[in-house]
Amino acid sequence: MDELRKLNPRQLDALREVANIGAGHAATALSQMTGHTIMISVPRLVVSAVDQIPNHVSDGEEPVAAVLLRMMGDLTGLTLLVLPRATALRVAEMMAHKPEGTYTTVGAFEQSAIKEAGNILSSAYLNALAEFMGMILLPSPPQLEVDMSDAILSSTYLESSHGSDLAFVIESEFFLKERNEPLRGFFFLLPDEASLDQILKAVRLG
């Protein structure tokens, strides 16, 4: 945390711009996959201790779907895309070109659609980071967890999955242009210690 406190506003803006580019890539990819015109708000980016992550998603427990990918290549760590359950089901409907209200439970087909959407969205953010860093980043196959938010976002779960106690938290809100329907989600980047150092060095030099 001491290293992150030393970042000045210009350096934080550079990180936000990477998040903004990633969100734009994500909106474009989701639009192409679903056939819907999807707009996106400017994402909010904060740097958080892992044990504070649940506070960024919800004031209390709520059911969520979380798509986890390992970040491999020149940087390593973990990414996590977290969607409220209702949003995840709506995204699954869009992926399958089904009307709203078609899916009410997270069955096998819905899980497959949510994982594919999570893979698309997470890869868009990783591609933006790769372009910024001038590196090659590769995502692992996606894993899906559906549970209450506190259970999925507990520090024990996340700390067991990577080597750092810090996370970049990106909150984005997508809108279906035809209906002005908001779809809220969170993207977490949890680099390991060595990768975090490389990201911070790139920001300071940028």
C-alpha positions as CSV (number, residue, x, y, z in Angstrom):
1,M,0.0,0.0,0.0
2,D,2.9,2.4,0.7
3,E,4.0,2.1,-3.0
4,L,0.4,2.9,-4.2
5,R,0.1,5.9,-1.8
6,K,3.1,7.5,-3.7
7,L,1.2,7.5,-7.0
8,N,0.4,11.1,-8.0
9,P,-2.9,12.1,-9.7
10,R,-1.3,11.9,-13.2
11,Q,-0.2,8.3,-12.6
12,L,-3.6,7.3,-11.3
13,D,-5.1,8.9,-14.4
14,A,-2.9,6.7,-16.5
15,L,-4.3,3.6,-14.8
16,R,-7.9,4.9,-15.2
17,E,-7.2,5.5,-18.9
18,V,-6.2,1.8,-19.2
19,A,-9.4,0.9,-17.5
20,N,-11.4,3.2,-19.8
21,I,-9.8,1.6,-22.9
22,G,-10.5,-1.9,-21.5
23,A,-14.1,-1.0,-20.8
24,G,-14.5,0.3,-24.3
25,H,-13.1,-2.9,-25.8
26,A,-15.4,-4.9,-23.5
27,A,-18.5,-2.9,-24.7
28,T,-17.5,-3.4,-28.3
29,A,-16.9,-7.1,-27.9
30,L,-20.2,-7.6,-26.0
31,S,-22.1,-5.7,-28.6
32,Q,-20.7,-7.9,-31.4
33,M,-21.5,-11.1,-29.5
34,T,-25.0,-10.2,-28.4
35,G,-26.3,-8.1,-31.3
36,H,-27.2,-5.3,-28.9
37,T,-25.8,-1.8,-29.0
38,I,-24.0,-1.4,-25.7
39,M,-22.7,1.8,-24.3
40,I,-20.5,2.2,-21.2
41,S,-20.0,4.8,-18.5
42,V,-16.5,6.0,-17.6
43,P,-15.3,3.3,-15.2
44,R,-14.4,4.0,-11.6
45,L,-11.0,2.7,-10.6
46,V,-9.7,2.3,-7.0
47,V,-6.8,0.5,-5.5
48,S,-7.9,-1.7,-2.6
49,A,-6.5,-4.1,0.0
50,V,-7.9,-7.5,-0.7
51,D,-9.8,-7.7,2.6
52,Q,-11.7,-4.5,1.6
53,I,-12.9,-5.9,-1.7
54,P,-16.4,-6.9,-0.5
55,N,-17.1,-3.3,0.5
56,H,-16.7,-2.2,-3.1
57,V,-19.3,-4.6,-4.5
58,S,-22.1,-4.4,-2.0
59,D,-23.1,-3.0,1.4
60,G,-24.4,-6.4,2.3
61,E,-24.5,-10.0,1.1
62,E,-26.1,-10.5,-2.3
63,P,-26.0,-13.4,-4.8
64,V,-23.3,-12.9,-7.5
65,A,-21.7,-14.7,-10.3
66,A,-17.9,-14.5,-10.5
67,V,-15.8,-15.5,-13.4
68,L,-12.2,-16.2,-12.5
69,L,-9.3,-16.2,-14.9
70,R,-5.6,-16.7,-14.3
71,M,-3.4,-14.1,-15.9
72,M,-0.5,-15.7,-17.6
73,G,2.4,-14.4,-19.9
74,D,4.6,-11.5,-19.1
75,L,2.5,-10.7,-16.0
76,T,0.9,-13.2,-13.7
77,G,-1.9,-13.0,-11.2
78,L,-5.7,-13.4,-11.1
79,T,-8.6,-11.6,-12.6
80,L,-12.2,-11.7,-11.3
81,L,-15.3,-10.4,-13.1
82,V,-18.2,-10.1,-10.6
83,L,-21.8,-9.6,-11.7
84,P,-24.9,-9.4,-9.5
85,R,-26.9,-12.6,-10.2
86,A,-29.7,-10.7,-12.0
87,T,-27.2,-9.0,-14.3
88,A,-25.4,-12.3,-15.0
89,L,-28.7,-13.9,-16.0
90,R,-29.5,-10.9,-18.2
91,V,-26.1,-11.2,-19.9
92,A,-26.7,-14.9,-20.4
93,E,-30.0,-14.1,-22.1
94,M,-28.3,-11.6,-24.4
95,M,-25.6,-14.1,-25.3
96,A,-28.3,-16.6,-26.3
97,H,-30.4,-13.9,-28.0
98,K,-33.3,-14.6,-25.6
99,P,-35.8,-12.1,-24.3
100,E,-35.5,-10.7,-20.8
101,G,-37.0,-13.0,-18.2
102,T,-36.2,-16.2,-20.1
103,Y,-33.6,-17.4,-17.5
104,T,-34.4,-17.6,-13.8
105,T,-31.9,-20.1,-12.6
106,V,-28.2,-20.5,-13.2
107,G,-28.2,-24.0,-14.8
108,A,-25.6,-25.6,-17.0
109,F,-26.5,-23.6,-20.2
110,E,-26.6,-20.3,-18.3
111,Q,-23.3,-21.1,-16.6
112,S,-21.7,-21.7,-20.0
113,A,-23.0,-18.4,-21.4
114,I,-21.9,-16.4,-18.3
115,K,-18.4,-18.0,-18.5
116,E,-18.1,-17.0,-22.2
117,A,-19.2,-13.4,-21.4
118,G,-16.8,-13.3,-18.5
119,N,-14.0,-14.5,-20.8
120,I,-14.8,-11.8,-23.4
121,L,-15.0,-9.0,-20.9
122,S,-12.0,-10.0,-18.8
123,S,-9.9,-10.5,-22.0
124,A,-10.8,-7.0,-23.1
125,Y,-9.4,-5.5,-20.0
126,L,-6.3,-7.7,-20.2
127,N,-5.7,-6.7,-23.8
128,A,-5.9,-3.0,-22.8
129,L,-3.3,-3.6,-20.0
130,A,-1.1,-5.6,-22.4
131,E,-1.1,-2.7,-25.0
132,F,-0.3,-0.2,-22.2
133,M,2.6,-2.4,-20.9
134,G,3.8,-3.5,-24.3
135,M,3.6,-7.1,-23.1
136,I,1.9,-10.4,-23.9
137,L,-0.9,-11.4,-21.5
138,L,-2.9,-14.5,-21.8
139,P,-6.0,-15.6,-19.9
140,S,-6.6,-19.1,-18.6
141,P,-9.9,-20.9,-19.3
142,P,-12.7,-19.2,-17.2
143,Q,-14.0,-20.7,-13.9
144,L,-17.4,-19.7,-12.6
145,E,-18.5,-19.4,-9.0
146,V,-22.1,-18.5,-8.0
147,D,-22.6,-17.7,-4.3
148,M,-23.2,-14.9,-1.9
149,S,-20.9,-11.9,-2.5
150,D,-19.1,-12.2,0.9
151,A,-18.3,-15.9,0.4
152,I,-16.8,-15.3,-3.1
153,L,-15.0,-12.1,-2.2
154,S,-13.6,-13.1,1.1
155,S,-10.0,-12.4,1.6
156,T,-9.3,-16.0,2.4
157,Y,-10.6,-17.1,-1.0
158,L,-8.7,-14.4,-2.9
159,E,-5.5,-14.6,-0.9
160,S,-5.3,-18.3,-1.5
161,S,-5.5,-17.6,-5.3
162,H,-2.6,-15.2,-5.8
163,G,0.4,-13.7,-4.1
164,S,-0.4,-10.1,-3.4
165,D,-2.7,-8.4,-0.9
166,L,-3.7,-5.5,-3.3
167,A,-6.2,-5.3,-6.1
168,F,-7.2,-2.9,-8.8
169,V,-11.0,-2.6,-8.7
170,I,-12.8,-1.3,-11.8
171,E,-16.5,-0.6,-11.6
172,S,-18.2,-0.3,-14.9
173,E,-21.8,0.2,-15.9
174,F,-23.0,-0.9,-19.3
175,F,-26.2,0.3,-20.9
176,L,-28.3,-1.3,-23.6
177,K,-28.8,1.6,-25.9
178,E,-32.2,0.5,-27.1
179,R,-33.7,0.3,-23.6
180,N,-31.3,2.3,-21.5
181,E,-31.0,-0.7,-19.3
182,P,-28.0,-0.7,-16.9
183,L,-25.8,-3.7,-16.4
184,R,-23.5,-3.2,-13.5
185,G,-20.3,-5.2,-13.0
186,F,-16.9,-5.2,-11.3
187,F,-13.5,-6.3,-12.7
188,F,-10.7,-7.1,-10.3
189,L,-7.1,-7.3,-11.3
190,L,-5.0,-9.0,-8.6
191,P,-1.4,-9.2,-9.8
192,D,1.2,-11.1,-7.9
193,E,4.0,-9.1,-6.2
194,A,6.4,-9.1,-9.1
195,S,3.7,-8.1,-11.6
196,L,2.4,-5.3,-9.4
197,D,5.9,-3.9,-9.3
198,Q,6.1,-3.9,-13.1
199,I,2.7,-2.2,-13.4
200,L,3.7,0.5,-10.9
201,K,7.0,1.0,-12.7
202,A,5.3,1.4,-16.1
203,V,2.9,4.0,-14.6
204,R,5.7,6.1,-13.2
205,L,7.5,6.1,-16.5
206,G,4.4,6.8,-18.5
